[in-house]
Amino acid sequence: MYSRQILPNFGKYMNLRDSNILIVDDDQDVLTAVRLLLKPLVKSIAFSRYPDELKSLLKEKEYDIILLDMNFKSGIHSGNEGLFWLKEIKKQKPQAIVILITAYGDIDLAVRSLKEGAEDFILKPWQNDKLIHSLHAAFKKQIKPTPAPTNDISLLGESEKMKDLMVKVSKVAPTDANVLILGENGSGKDVLAHQIHYHSSRAEKPFIKVDLGALTESLFESELFGHKKGSFTDAREDRMGRIEAAQGGTLFLDEIGNINLTQQAKLLTVIQNRHITRIGSNIPSQVDIRLICATNLPVSELANEQRFRRDLLYRINTVDLSLPPLRERGRDIEILARYFMQTYTEKYFKPDLKLGHSAITKLMNYSFPGNIRELQYTIERAVILCDKEELTGTEILFSGIESSHKLVDTVDFKLSNVEKNTVIKVLEKHNGNITKAAKELGITRTALYRRLNKYEI
């Protein structure tokens, strides 16, 4: 019922790896054949031998493509069953992409199926490469232009530093210039990279992120450049690298400051020559990519020749964009905090919980070494633990994960500020337990409450 022809090139069907496929056919051999053929290529495959299960299957999950047989009852080869179920699918999911398959096809049936909304019409036994090409073409129609990042809240703000940054982004994004994004961990470098891609002429093409800090030396070449089957022990099939997967789009190399000098040399060759050679191959392939890199290191450290090649730095640094740390963004802290409050009060079903003035004051006085990521987790934890109608400074407890954390004004020796900071630190130490905090401070609970009111903690 199917062809065993070997596929000429799995790599060119890379996009199918994000697809969810449903096949409905009463022939178990067909289901088995499709499973073996598509399993290495797609994200998931679901099967059914019974078309009357379609309605429940489509309610349970979204499928990118549905492969549907046209004849289910023995001895009936009109294709009417397939056309009936095609109409049922379209009633439930008007945008569904359906490819019809049948062993008894003719021109009239093919024309009828396409008029009823089928994407394609394939005859059994099929050629493997033709079936996959049809799936690939259908799935490409499902791919929408890269949407604006849903987590672009990192770029919310009214501070002058963020306004200046976004002006630069508006000028740089439409070009193909290589961009180096500088900023501390948690400041939103990956979000900024997405924004640049989204506002570029490559927005409809792939955005491929590579976390270089997570790649071991042995995986570096294979992940970036790809490999040929048999080129090393675990190379069981040809594999496209991340650079090649970004063809026509944007390649985002995060934590580029973490790679060693040997890896830098190999990357420099690719950037200069705009071609890659897979491990185990002698044939170079041209690549057309827009390169964005990011690091939490200052440029002065990258300029150290013993750590980072200066010629590579010049290549990746046509334009550099610096994301300011959260502690330098002033009232942006409050804007972001209110955004996270809205997010987590909805998530944890606490719609009446409000962000109090003392909580805002405490947040504004904190240095946020973990930046936006730390602010987000701080607000989420506070929302979860708060059982009142207003979230106050008492519920704002900063994590001990950031060992370097301190209040911005701890060097202020004014007695009132020293007392206020001491109270806050002791409360944090005891996770808001008033009795224990008062005991360590050597004052009564009543006296501690007076200080909380006095300093709006």
Helices and strands as residue ranges (DSSP letters): G 10-18, E 20-24, H 28-38, E 44-48, G 51-53, H 54-60, E 65-69, H 80-92, E 98-102, H 107-115, E 120-123, H 128-142, G 152-155, H 160-172, E 179-182, H 189-198, E 207-211, G 212-214, H 217-225, E 226-227, E 239-240, H 242-245, E 250-254, G 256-258, H 261-273, E 275-276, E 285-286, E 290-295, H 299-302, H 310-316, E 319-322, G 326-328, H 332-347, E 354-355, H 357-364, H 371-385, E 390-391, G 393-395, H 415-429, H 434-441, H 445-454
